[in-house]
Amino acid sequence: MNVIARDITKTFKDATVLDHVTVQIPAGRVTGLWGINGSGKTMLMRIICGLVRPTSGEVLFDRKVLGRDLAHPLSTGALIEGPALLANRTGFDNLRLIGMINGTATDRDIRRAIAQVGLDPNERKKFKKYSLGMKQRLGIAAAVFEKPDLVILDEPTNALDTSGVEMVKRVVAAERERGAAVLMACHDKSVLDAVADHVYCMEAGRVVREEDPR
Amino acid sequence: MSKRAATRRAARRALLLDLRLGFSTSTRWYALTALFALCSIELAVAGSDFFGIERASLTWADHLALFVGGCEPYVFRQGLIFVPPAGWLLGLLLLAYMTLGYPYRDLMGFGQHALMRASRASWLLSKCAWIVLTVLAFWAIVVAAATVITVLDGAPFSLRLTQGAFATVTGLANVPPGGIGALPFFAGMLGMSVALCLAQMTLAFIVRPSVAFGCLAALLVVSAHTMHPALLGNYLMLARLGGAVPGGVSPLVGLGVAAVLALASVVGGLFFFRRTDLVAKELFA
């Protein structure tokens, strides 16, 4: 599945958060968004996920327009601004509950994803007892366990140690190998240089530069 | 499976998930409801002694209705200040609070997973269904509490409201010896509580939950103060029941108003929600 965010502008009252941004997220490739805090990366991701409506512009999933042809994004897993999971459930239970909606992921898929991010699938600790790093890892697992066609990761290396950063690189590479379209935002350019096929550099809501690091 | 069928299936599953999560987070509130209902009804029934009413003469319907007994409308008199009926107000605010938190918390958290897998309309309708079922569960618990007290008092299981029940909350009622049928009042009460909770949810999304709860609380207090068909809290109060109390409100009119309010809340909510932005912890319309 190929995703395009075309000519996206987003304004809130007097503030222009995104200004005519176009980003292409092809299948089987990792697309990076790089920029400092406040450059518009997260807002763009929220628009692609359908959580925010653009003031102008459109998001296309295989040429179908989100909000017109599609009521919600197609086959998308996302980690945006931290994992939104249930505090009083275990990691496995959280993913299982999310998986209930589409009904496509098996228990084995869930266990595999949890193990892939370096957590124990049999962990009985509730999510609220997880460390920040563990929460972030579970959030990444939640984004990939259903094998979606589009994976969106917003600052996935936050709160992760060196091994966690390497894990993120492995997961992203695996998703690319699987044929997913991956969109990853990171303020650490070295991480994007290691994994991304194409990087959009953002500043003050605009794409100021594009790079092909690989 | 076609994409449309898959979307419909996802919407159904999102509803089931909502019901499961919504109820599992509310168990302590149901326990509190049971305790509150038992205390509130028992206090009201015990108070009937003061008015010379025999406990055993109060029917099952009386016990249930006394949960929302309320008070007479306020009439200004020198030195007499308005005091809202605490039991009535607390009981309804408990229901309002129970239905307030989950939809908004879900929207800002776990529910975003559902919003990316099913449409916004199905998410909102799922929340509406959850609210309806929560209100039904609340009243089912109150009914159970009323039943327990009826059994313990050896009172008759009748659907007639008697003069005795009205006498404990108002001196204005005039009920025929055979009592009056309780079903219209209960139906109006149920309908209006569902409608007000749906309206509260819609307002919570448009403005914010604390404002929505405050508006509902204000409406209830003003309704307790003044008897008027436009003040919707009157339909939730035994002491304002038309047919027993002069100038009282008609429960059937209340049911009609509730239906319109519920529909407006759902339609208005859908209209607003489909267009709004879901930005972390705030909504920008």
Interface residues (C-beta under 8 A of the other chain):
Chain A: F12 R46 C49 G50 L51 V52 R53 A71 H72 P73 L74 T76 A78 I80 E81 A84 L85 L86 L97 I98 M100 I101 N102 G103 A142
Chain B: K3 A6 T7 R9 A10 R13 A14 L16 L17 R20 L21 M108 G109 F110 Q112 H113 A114 L115 M116 R117 A118 S119 R120 A121 R275 T276 D277 L278 V279 A280 F284
